[in-house]
Amino acid sequence: MNADAVKVLPGKYCNSLTDYSRFVTREVFIGDVPMGGSNPIRIQSMTTTDTMDTIGTVEQTIRMVNAGCEYVRITAPSIKEANNLAEIKKQLRMRGCNVPLVADIHFTPNAAEVAARIVEKVRVNPGNYADKKKFDQIDYTDLEYKAELERIFQKFKPLVGVCKEYGTAMRIGTNHGSLSDRIMSRYGDTPQGMVESAMEFIRMCEELNYYNLVVSMKSSNPQVMVQAYRLLVESMVAEGMNYPLHLGVTEAGDGEDGRIKSAVGIGTLLEDGLGDTVRVSLTEEPEAEAPVAIALVQRYALRAEDERRKVKGNDYEKQRENLSPLTFNRSNLYSPYEYKKRETYEANAFIGGHMVPRVVLNLENANLKDAAVLDAAGYIYSPLLDKYNMAEQSVDFVFMGDMLPSFNMPGNLRQLYNYNTWKKLANKTLCHPLFTLEEYIAADVDRSSALNLVRVVPTDLDTDAFGAIPLDHSLVFVLETTELHGMADQRSFFLKMLEMGLDVPVIVKRDYDLSQKNHEPSTMDNGQTDLDTQLQLFASTDLGALLVDGFGDGIWIDAPLLPAKVITSTSFGILQATRSRISKTEYISCPSCGRTLFDLMITTQMIRSRTSHLKGLKIGIMGCIVNGPGEMADADYGYVGSGPDKITLYRGKEVVKKNVNTDNALDELINIIKEDGNWIDPVE
């Protein structure tokens, strides 16, 4: 190991790894609603109506604005729809709605040039604006590659000219699923390829002295999305750029899964201080997206106010110079640009090492006289058979505090007790002590115990007492914080452990005293309460931000106001979204838009109802071909709209059946899964 100090420079993509500090970007005006600079993080969404349905689009836009959208995006797949944006805008203004409009462009430069004369902003996708995707592998020479860039420049230049003339902003929106063959051939299906795809277009804009830009790096995989945005900022800083960032996880899905996946990706970057506008992409009505985005962003409102007092204008270089980079004494231990699970020892052949992250559920205040209390933990008791059946999402530890159950526990469920109660137990099989740091140092610990869990807080590593802690391979830390924004503190603990060479497994614990706002939590259309959603968003941000960087051997969520079953479901949802532990079918499901060729919400629920028991399988459900095959790159199967009432079915990237009638498409998809030997019958 290199003993020389190696600097991990957070200033390359954020101001600090261990303290929240918003990265200051260029201010860009979209109509009269600016973003970037010292402006608040803006909220936006996209209509799902046919753009030629003027009244329907106007009505939906107004609902979106009333829900909190500050920008509204509308698809313009051809010149016809682009022209109709003028009528939509006229009707909105007549009704007193002055929200800036954004035209969404794919494949059609001529439509973009029309739209740029009408709306306040156009979104172009560098993967298909003047490029192509046929999944061809092309071996370009440097001269051939340069010639392709020149061809694209000539097609792109007229749009930039229109935007400059009309004062129209532009988003250069890279999607992981629609990288061009040219980019894929040179960079592969990678975050670096996503970044270079955008940077090429940014450089073209700057060559034409056009700077009214916003940039995005979207993927359905939060891990890829986070890495791409970080690399993008590093690349921009290296070239003297600081354009605003539009954050989003594309094809996130619906319900709990969509909210958790969105929060893992978006929340992680907000914690990094990145992001100037947010769009949460759910397979739901677009007005359902804004409240989720607002809940994510509001956690940073007070921080942003504090930052405004500290930083004036766009002097981001001066801001970054005043922050000290974190220094490590070992090299290659951590990179924010690629996933690498922190290496730990494996304690009791159960936690750490190559084991999946473990889940802890707090039952210390539950009714421990009834075995049914374990239903929420995923252990379903059958009185008739006097046995437990495990659900796919069954927790690994239950915390009992000082309470003892009056029924027999499942033979494979580990129990945690406070140390003073644990040491009195006659039978310690699958029972483990939970110490405070002081208790563990002072106690005459029975080293034969299978696992000793010790509660620590991020500042413990800085105390003299920590140096006295006995270290052996039965030890597991429970890293907890009561801070509302404690992720950076917990990340700091992990980074210090790397620096010190400590390979102790760590369970990350977060407590959420969620506010009921003096009333009973309201129930939403999807059956969730507002407190459910708060927990999903906050925990996914705080825990997901650590897991996507490879930190954490387990998670423990406490939320006294919520049922245990909600906490269990949220815990496993976070692990699924971070690709840390797979416990259910994953659906890569796009939000609807005017291009969508079937009812996405109904179709997604229909597919889910018949395939949700296929643990570990990934199914892509796409309304059209724009991102379909590419965004499903790591999906096992795909269901993609190819025409009115027509579906194309995929196995990975391979087309299996074209133009299948929607009435038969799901049955055909299931038949393909069965042919591949990946089908199991659901348990009745």
Sequence and secondary structure as in RCSB ss.txt:
>XXXX:A:sequence
MNADAVKVLPGKYCNSLTDYSRFVTREVFIGDVPMGGSNPIRIQSMTTTDTMDTIGTVEQTIRMVNAGCEYVRIT
APSIKEANNLAEIKKQLRMRGCNVPLVADIHFTPNAAEVAARIVEKVRVNPGNYADKKKFDQIDYTDLEYKAELE
RIFQKFKPLVGVCKEYGTAMRIGTNHGSLSDRIMSRYGDTPQGMVESAMEFIRMCEELNYYNLVVSMKSSNPQVM
VQAYRLLVESMVAEGMNYPLHLGVTEAGDGEDGRIKSAVGIGTLLEDGLGDTVRVSLTEEPEAEAPVAIALVQRY
ALRAEDERRKVKGNDYEKQRENLSPLTFNRSNLYSPYEYKKRETYEANAFIGGHMVPRVVLNLENANLKDAAVLD
AAGYIYSPLLDKYNMAEQSVDFVFMGDMLPSFNMPGNLRQLYNYNTWKKLANKTLCHPLFTLEEYIAADVDRSSA
LNLVRVVPTDLDTDAFGAIPLDHSLVFVLETTELHGMADQRSFFLKMLEMGLDVPVIVKRDYDLSQKNHEPSTMD
NGQTDLDTQLQLFASTDLGALLVDGFGDGIWIDAPLLPAKVITSTSFGILQATRSRISKTEYISCPSCGRTLFDL
MITTQMIRSRTSHLKGLKIGIMGCIVNGPGEMADADYGYVGSGPDKITLYRGKEVVKKNVNTDNALDELINIIKE
DGNWIDPVE
>XXXX:A:secstr
   S EEE GGGTSS SSS        EEETTEEESTTS  EEEEE  S TT HHHHHHHHHHHHHHT SEEEEE
  SHHHHHHHHHHHHHHHHTT    EEEEESS HHHHHHHTTTSSEEEE TTTSS   S       HHHHHHHHH
HHHHHHHHHHHHHHHHT EEEEEEEGGG  HHHHHHH SSHHHHHHHHHHHHHHHHHTT   EEEEEE SSHHHH
HHHHHHHHHHHHHTT    BEE  TTB SHHHHHHHHHHHHHHHHHTT  SEE    SS GGGHHHHHHHHHHTT
HHHHHHHHHH  TT HHHHHHTS  EEESSSSS  TTS       EETTTEETTS  EEEEE TTS TT GGGGG
GGTEEEETTTTEEEE SS  SEEEEET   SS   TT EEEEEHHHHTT S  TTEEEEEEHHHHHHS   TTSS
 EEEEE GGGGGSGGGGG    TTEEEEEEE  TT HHHHHHHHHHHHHHT    EEEEEE     TTS   B T
TS BHHHHHHHHHHHHHHHHHHTTT  SEEEEE TTS HHHHHHHHHHHHHHTTS   S EEEE    TT  S H
HHHHHHHHHHHTT TT EEEEESSTTTHHHHTTT SEEEEEEETTEEEEEETTEEEEEEEEHHHHHHHHHHHHHH
TT       
